[in-house]
Amino acid sequence: MTRQGAYKESDDMLIDEPKLPQQGQIAALPNEFNPSYLKIYYSKLFPHADLYRWMSYGNDGKHPACDSSYLGRREFSYTLDNDIFVRYNTFNSATELENSIKDKCPLKIDIGPIYNLNPAHRNAYAGDNVLTPVERELIFDIDMSDYDDVRYCCSGADVCLNCWPLMTVAVKVIDTSLRDDFGFRHILWVYSGRRGVHCWVCDRKARRLSNEQRAAVADYFRVYKGNENNYKKVSLMGQVLHPFLARSYTEVLKEYFETKLLTSQNLLSSEERYEKILEMIPDQSIASELRGKWQESRRSSSAKEDINIVRWEQLKQLLQKHKAQGVRRCVEEIVFTYTYPRLDMEVSKHMNHLLKAPFCVHPKTGRVCVPINPNNCEEFDPTTVPTLIQLLEELNREGLRSDVEGEWNKTSLANAIKLFRSSFLQPLLKICKEEMESSYNAKLQQSKNLLSW
């Protein structure tokens, strides 16, 4: 049973001290995830300082305009062993944050919003609505299990290289729109460690969006109108596609559908599968004609041609020459249904949603939640992401040493941390410092003007 808010400052939460393996012994570790080994991971590899610098957004006390209470109003949530859920942890310094993580060894770290008050002291204030979120990254959560009706290689939490292109499509479509349509620049994509991706939009204007504004951004990406009982999963309105949808279709969706998913998922290879697509065609005469062709010839007319491609070309030829726009549009609707990103809308709409921190270790797979570079996300392979056991073995080969900075640099986690720093954290903090300096100078000038008046 999950116990929310189980930890209070007066509570003594005891976590058994694990027996750390000695040098030369890690090779004998079991392949499955072991919570005890998180002690080494958090001690030697987890980028505590980077997490602190990110969450501080330049409020590190080095500038007179810094908000000294900024980090102390951010909620961190821990999931501990035995499903103990500890909310409203707060920290006032990098040292406090690092020591807490090392001490508690959470199975998962979730990051929440910045509140108007320190959430750890919420019980000290009177009233029901005193604690209010005032700032939070715009976040997106995309889970592969939401695509179970359009993938046949896996289901549920299982993922393979045949269905992972669905996540690649999601990253490409959403990232391009966030940058080109909304003007956001500081965007972090993270592998969830198992079956999906998370997106953090960290621009100042994104962090200060209201719930209503977040809902508007989320709705901008909404095209799905159907449910599991409705074969028509999308509704593309208007005489022509919205520019965002048209760009997504021509630059990403169409290519990935026709060159990857159509064949890797065998979408038209069997009667059960092609019937799902035929049900989406509004003209029953066309659907019947295609059904007849496909039932008569269950194999491709050429041994060199994939049956899925042959049938898809037949379908397109019949639909695109139809006079009715709704029938011609059906080709696009099929592609959107099978490829377009499926967002967890509620996560994006509300400031108080928690989202797992990067560089956590997923307890089901043992894989680290590493950043994904959206510029070459098609090269990302979830099956090669470093695991906890793998990292410990790499550390062991180098020799476990105490109080050594940057031990991650000798492991396969190095590229992930370097990517996080170079492509996301450093550009973000540069802008934060510039914004802070500009705001500070403007206030100084305003004060001078008042004095001179």
C-alpha positions in Angstrom: 0.0 0.0 0.0 1.3 3.4 -0.9 1.5 5.9 2.0 1.5 9.4 0.7 3.2 12.1 2.7 4.6 9.4 5.0 7.6 11.4 6.1 7.6 14.3 8.4 10.5 16.2 9.9 10.0 14.5 13.2 9.8 11.0 11.8 12.8 8.7 11.7 12.7 6.9 8.4 15.2 4.1 8.6 16.6 2.6 5.4 18.8 -0.5 5.8 22.4 0.2 5.0 23.3 -2.0 2.0 26.4 -4.1 2.0 28.5 -2.6 -0.7 30.3 -5.0 -3.0 34.1 -5.0 -2.7 36.3 -4.4 -5.6 36.5 -7.5 -7.8 33.0 -8.8 -6.7 30.6 -6.8 -8.9 31.1 -9.2 -11.8 29.0 -11.7 -9.8 26.0 -9.3 -9.4 22.7 -10.6 -10.5 21.3 -9.0 -13.7 18.1 -7.9 -12.2 17.6 -4.5 -10.5 18.7 -4.5 -6.8 17.7 -1.4 -4.7 20.8 -1.9 -2.5 23.1 -0.9 -5.3 21.4 2.5 -5.6 23.6 3.5 -2.7 26.7 3.3 -4.9 24.9 4.9 -7.9 23.8 7.9 -5.8 27.2 8.1 -4.2 29.4 7.8 -7.3 27.4 8.5 -10.5 24.2 10.6 -10.0 24.7 14.2 -11.1 23.5 15.9 -8.0 25.1 19.3 -8.7 23.6 19.4 -12.2 20.1 18.7 -10.8 20.6 21.5 -8.3 21.8 24.0 -10.9 18.9 23.1 -13.2 16.3 23.5 -10.5 17.8 26.7 -9.2 17.6 28.5 -12.6 20.4 30.8 -11.7 19.2 31.5 -8.1 22.4 30.3 -6.6 23.2 33.2 -4.4 25.9 34.6 -6.6 23.9 37.6 -7.9 22.2 40.3 -5.8 19.0 39.6 -7.8 18.8 35.9 -6.7 15.7 34.7 -4.9 17.2 32.9 -1.9 13.9 31.1 -1.3 13.5 29.8 -4.8 14.8 26.2 -4.5 13.4 25.9 -1.0 9.8 26.2 -2.4 10.3 23.4 -5.0 8.7 20.1 -4.2 10.7 16.9 -4.5 9.0 13.6 -4.0 10.6 10.2 -3.1 9.3 6.7 -3.8 11.1 4.5 -1.3 11.3 0.7 -0.9 8.0 -1.0 0.0 6.0 1.7 -2.0 6.5 4.4 0.6 5.6 7.7 -1.1 7.2 10.7 0.5 6.0 14.1 -0.8 6.9 17.7 -0.1 10.7 17.3 0.5 12.4 20.7 0.1 16.0 21.8 0.1 17.8 25.1 0.5 21.2 24.1 -0.9 23.0 21.7 -3.2 24.5 20.0 -0.2 21.1 19.4 1.4 19.7 17.9 -1.8 22.7 15.6 -2.3 22.8 14.4 1.3 19.1 13.7 1.3 19.2 11.6 -1.9 22.3 9.7 -0.7 20.7 9.1 2.7 17.2 8.0 1.5 18.3 6.2 -1.7 14.9 6.7 -3.3 13.8 4.2 -6.0 12.4 7.2 -7.8 12.7 11.0 -7.5 9.8 13.0 -8.8 9.9 16.8 -9.3 6.9 19.0 -8.6 6.2 22.7 -8.8 7.5 25.7 -7.0 5.0 26.9 -4.5 4.3 30.3 -3.0 5.4 28.9 0.4 7.8 26.2 1.5 5.6 23.1 1.0 7.4 21.2 3.8 5.9 23.7 6.2 2.4 23.6 4.7 0.8 22.5 8.0 2.0 25.6 9.8 -0.3 27.8 7.7 -4.0 28.2 8.3 -6.6 27.6 5.5 -7.2 25.0 2.9 -5.8 26.8 -0.2 -2.8 28.5 1.3 -0.2 26.4 -0.6 -0.4 27.4 -4.3 1.9 26.4 -7.2 3.3 29.5 -8.8 5.9 28.1 -11.3 6.4 24.8 -13.0 8.0 23.6 -16.3 5.6 22.8 -19.0 5.8 19.0 -19.2 4.6 16.2 -21.5 4.4 12.5 -20.8 4.1 10.1 -23.7 3.7 6.4 -22.9 4.0 3.5 -25.4 1.2 1.6 -23.7 -1.2 4.3 -25.1 -0.4 2.9 -28.6 -1.4 -0.6 -27.9 -4.2 -0.5 -30.4 -1.8 0.3 -33.3 1.2 -1.9 -32.5 1.4 -5.6 -32.7 4.9 -6.4 -31.7 4.5 -5.6 -28.0 1.9 -4.5 -25.5 1.7 -2.8 -22.1 5.1 -2.0 -20.7 7.0 -4.0 -23.3 9.0 -2.1 -26.0 11.1 -3.1 -28.9 12.9 -1.5 -31.8 9.9 -2.2 -34.1 7.5 0.0 -32.1 10.1 2.6 -30.7 9.8 4.7 -33.9 6.4 5.8 -32.5 8.4 7.6 -29.7 10.8 9.0 -32.3 7.8 10.5 -34.2 6.5 12.0 -31.0 9.8 13.7 -30.2 10.2 15.1 -33.7 6.6 16.4 -34.0 6.2 17.9 -30.5 9.8 19.3 -30.3 9.5 21.1 -33.7 6.2 22.6 -32.8 7.3 23.8 -29.4 10.2 25.6 -31.0 8.7 26.8 -34.2 5.1 27.5 -33.2 5.6 28.6 -29.6 9.1 29.9 -29.6 10.4 27.8 -26.8 14.2 27.2 -26.8 15.1 25.2 -23.6 13.6 21.8 -24.0 14.7 18.6 -22.4 13.7 15.2 -23.7 14.3 12.2 -21.4 13.8 8.5 -21.8 11.5 7.3 -19.0 13.6 4.2 -18.4 11.0 1.7 -19.7 8.3 2.5 -22.2 8.1 6.2 -23.0 9.5 9.7 -23.1 9.2 12.8 -21.0 9.5 16.4 -22.1 10.5 19.4 -20.0 10.0 22.9 -21.4 12.1 25.2 -19.2 11.9 28.6 -20.7 10.9 31.3 -18.2 7.6 32.1 -20.0 6.8 28.3 -20.1 7.4 27.9 -16.3 5.0 30.8 -15.6 2.1 29.6 -17.7 -1.2 29.3 -15.8 -3.2 26.0 -15.8 -5.5 27.5 -18.4 -2.6 28.5 -20.7 -1.1 25.0 -20.3 -4.4 23.4 -21.2 -4.4 25.6 -24.3 -1.0 24.4 -25.4 -1.9 20.8 -24.7 -5.1 21.2 -26.7 -3.1 22.6 -29.6 -1.7 19.1 -30.1 -5.0 17.3 -29.7 -6.3 15.4 -32.7 -7.7 12.3 -31.2 -11.4 12.2 -30.8 -12.1 8.4 -30.7 -11.8 5.7 -28.1 -11.3 2.0 -28.1 -14.9 1.5 -29.4 -14.5 4.0 -32.2 -12.4 3.1 -35.2 -12.0 6.8 -36.2 -9.3 7.9 -33.8 -8.7 11.3 -35.3 -10.8 14.1 -36.7 -9.0 16.4 -39.1 -11.2 19.4 -39.5 -11.4 22.1 -42.2 -10.8 22.2 -46.0 -7.1 21.9 -45.5 -4.9 20.7 -42.7 -3.8 23.2 -40.0 -0.2 24.3 -40.9 1.2 22.4 -37.9 -0.6 19.2 -38.8 0.4 19.6 -42.5 4.0 20.0 -41.6 3.9 17.1 -39.2 2.3 14.9 -41.9 4.7 15.8 -44.8 7.9 15.9 -42.8 7.5 13.1 -40.3 4.3 11.1 -40.1 3.9 10.0 -43.7 7.6 8.8 -44.0 7.6 6.9 -40.7 4.3 5.3 -41.5 5.2 4.1 -45.0 8.9 3.2 -44.5 8.9 1.8 -41.0 5.6 1.1 -39.2 3.6 -0.2 -42.1 5.9 -3.1 -42.5 7.4 -3.5 -39.0 3.9 -3.8 -37.6 2.4 -5.7 -40.6 -0.6 -3.4 -40.5 -2.2 -4.9 -43.6 -0.9 -8.4 -43.5 -3.9 -10.2 -42.1 -7.7 -9.8 -42.3 -8.0 -8.9 -38.6 -5.5 -6.0 -39.0 -6.6 -4.6 -42.4 -10.3 -4.7 -41.3 -9.4 -2.0 -38.6 -8.2 0.2 -41.4 -11.1 -0.5 -43.8 -13.5 0.4 -41.0 -12.1 4.0 -41.2 -13.1 4.4 -44.8 -16.4 6.3 -45.1 -17.2 5.0 -48.6 -18.3 1.4 -48.1 -18.0 0.6 -51.8 -14.3 1.4 -51.7 -13.9 -0.6 -48.5 -15.7 -3.6 -50.1 -13.6 -3.4 -53.2 -10.4 -3.4 -51.3 -11.6 -6.2 -49.0 -12.4 -8.3 -52.1 -9.0 -7.8 -53.6 -7.2 -8.6 -50.4 -9.3 -11.7 -49.7 -8.7 -13.1 -53.2 -5.0 -12.6 -53.2 -3.5 -13.2 -49.7 0.0 -12.9 -51.0 1.8 -10.1 -52.8 1.7 -10.1 -56.5 5.5 -10.1 -56.5 7.6 -12.1 -54.1 9.9 -9.1 -53.8 7.2 -6.7 -52.7 5.9 -6.6 -49.2 2.2 -7.3 -49.0 1.7 -4.4 -46.6 3.2 -1.9 -49.1 1.2 -3.4 -52.1 -2.1 -3.1 -50.2 -1.3 0.4 -48.9 -0.7 1.6 -52.5 -3.9 0.1 -53.6 -5.8 1.8 -50.8 -4.2 5.2 -51.6 -4.9 4.9 -55.3 -8.6 4.3 -54.7 -9.1 6.9 -52.0 -7.1 9.8 -53.5 -9.0 9.7 -56.9 -12.4 10.0 -55.1 -14.2 13.3 -55.6 -15.4 13.7 -52.0 -12.9 15.5 -49.8 -13.8 13.4 -46.8 -12.8 10.2 -48.6 -9.5 11.7 -49.9 -8.7 13.0 -46.4 -9.1 9.4 -45.1 -5.5 8.5 -46.1 -4.2 11.3 -43.9 -6.5 10.2 -41.0 -5.2 6.7 -41.2 -1.6 7.9 -41.0 -2.4 10.2 -38.1 -4.3 7.4 -36.3 -1.3 5.1 -36.4 1.6 7.6 -35.9 0.5 10.9 -34.3 1.8 11.5 -30.7 -0.5 10.4 -27.9 0.0 12.8 -25.0 -1.2 12.3 -21.4 -3.1 15.6 -21.5 -3.8 15.9 -17.8 -0.1 15.8 -17.0 0.5 18.9 -19.2 -2.6 20.8 -18.1 -1.9 21.2 -14.4 1.1 22.7 -12.5 0.9 20.4 -9.6 1.7 17.2 -11.5 4.8 15.3 -10.5 7.3 14.0 -13.1 10.2 11.7 -12.7 13.6 13.4 -12.6 16.3 12.6 -15.2 19.0 10.1 -14.3 16.7 8.1 -12.0 17.0 4.3 -12.4 13.8 2.5 -13.5 13.3 -0.3 -11.0 11.6 -2.6 -13.6 14.3 -2.4 -16.2 17.3 -1.1 -14.2 17.9 1.4 -17.0 18.8 5.0 -16.4 16.5 7.8 -17.5 18.9 9.5 -19.9 18.4 12.6 -22.0 17.5 12.2 -25.7 18.9 14.6 -28.3 15.9 15.7 -30.4 18.2 16.6 -33.3 19.1 12.9 -33.9 16.4 11.1 -31.8 16.1 8.5 -34.6 19.4 7.2 -33.5 18.3 6.6 -29.9 18.1 3.0 -29.0 16.3 2.2 -25.7 17.8 -1.3 -25.6 21.4 0.1 -25.3 20.6 2.6 -22.5 23.0 1.9 -19.5 21.6 -0.2 -16.7 22.5 0.0 -13.0 24.3 -3.3 -13.0 26.3 -2.4 -16.1 27.4 0.9 -14.6 28.5 -0.8 -11.4 30.5 -3.3 -13.3 32.2 -0.5 -15.2 33.0 1.2 -12.0 34.4 -2.0 -10.6 36.7 -2.4 -13.5 38.1 1.1 -12.9 38.3 0.4 -9.1 35.9 1.9 -6.5 37.5 5.0 -5.0 36.1 7.4 -2.4 35.7 11.1 -2.8 36.5 11.2 -6.5 34.7 13.7 -8.6 33.5 12.7 -12.1 33.6 9.0 -11.8 30.7 8.9 -14.2 33.2 10.0 -16.9 34.6 6.4 -16.8 31.3 4.8 -17.5 28.7 4.6 -20.3 26.8 7.3 -18.4 29.3 9.8 -19.6 27.7 10.7 -22.9 24.3 11.2 -21.3 25.6 13.6 -18.7 27.7 15.5 -21.3 24.6 15.8 -23.5 22.5 17.1 -20.6 25.1 19.8 -19.8 26.1 20.9 -23.3 22.8 20.9 -25.1 20.5 21.8 -22.3 21.8 23.0 -18.9 24.6 25.4 -20.0 22.5 27.3 -22.6 19.6 27.4 -20.1 21.7 28.9 -17.3 23.3 31.4 -19.6 19.9 32.8 -20.5 18.8 32.7 -16.8 21.8 34.8 -15.8 21.2 37.2 -18.7 17.5 37.6 -17.7 18.4 38.1 -14.1 21.0 40.8 -14.9 18.6 42.6 -17.3 15.8 42.6 -14.7 18.2 43.8 -12.0 19.6 46.6 -14.1 16.1 47.7 -15.0 15.1 47.9 -11.4 18.3 49.9 -10.6 17.5 52.3 -13.4 13.9 52.7 -12.2 15.2 53.5 -8.7 17.6 56.1 -10.1 14.9 57.7 -12.1 12.7 58.0 -9.0 15.5 59.5 -7.0 16.4 62.0 -9.7 12.7 63.1 -10.0 
